Amino acid sequence: MASWTEATRGAATDDAVPAARGILHPELVGPVFRLGRYPAAPGVDDYVEHYWAVEWDLPTERTQPSDVLSHPALHLTVEDADSPQHGVAMPAALVHGVLTRRFEITLRGSGRVIGAKLRPGALTALTGAPAHPLSDRVVPALDLFPGADALRDEVLPLARDEDRCAALDAFLAARLPATPDPRCATAREVVAHVMADRSLTRVDQVAAAHGLTVRTLQRLTRELVGVSAKWLIRRGRLQDAVADLQADPGADLGALAVRLGWYDQAHLTRDFTAAVGASPARYARSLRAAARPEQ
């Protein structure tokens, strides 16, 4: 099974974030599931950061847990699998709100997903619905996008990821707002800044950097992203901690904690364990074990 695909469909993805960022066990990419990422069409890419595709085909007796430290993004997905996913019968078109905890799924049998990672504010711009009621929830896409049930028949029969992305492009292009909401651009800037700048450790710093009051910032992130500004700061640091440990499982945890903005290793361990489900030391050991060749 090919492990990774990043295709160009007339435009390059504009974010520099590695494609597998947040996947807690990247060694599963390839041996267990295929992962691809594709750019959205011009115009649609103002609202879709990129499309992503996952496909798996496991032996009957095998199950495989797969966890992701989720990003501050909502997703529109079209999914099919041999068994229900997210408590929903397959196939289905779904909207996933931002997960404030890690995303956990157990893969079994065969299945495939094509998803649109929506930019901050995109759900509200496309549907008029705020993001915060969807946090930690998965709902039928039909609840928000009229006609979304047709996506199952329009997208899933297509053989190529690129063709499935084109079908999603067409669906979303028909729903683009006539007038962009300037709050969406602000939300995008805030999220990009917070996720990239580890010097930001307080909400008032973020607000000042973007010329907002703390109250306005909190209202903006809640309505258009679905989470608080404080959550964004913490999640950005945790994403970096995971990425750094994946790059160097032997990293000094005390130094890593201070460099990424924690007071000390104990505070890193508390936050990391709550989000990832394992302490940084235990997670690093699992990465080292996965990297060792089988005897």
Helices and strands as residue ranges (DSSP letters): E 4-6, G 26-28, E 33-38, G 44-46, E 48-57, E 63-68, E 75-81, E 92-96, E 103-108, E 110-118, H 122-127, G 132-134, E 138-140, G 141-143, H 150-155, H 161-173, H 182-196, H 203-209, H 214-224, H 229-247, H 253-259, H 265-276, H 280-291
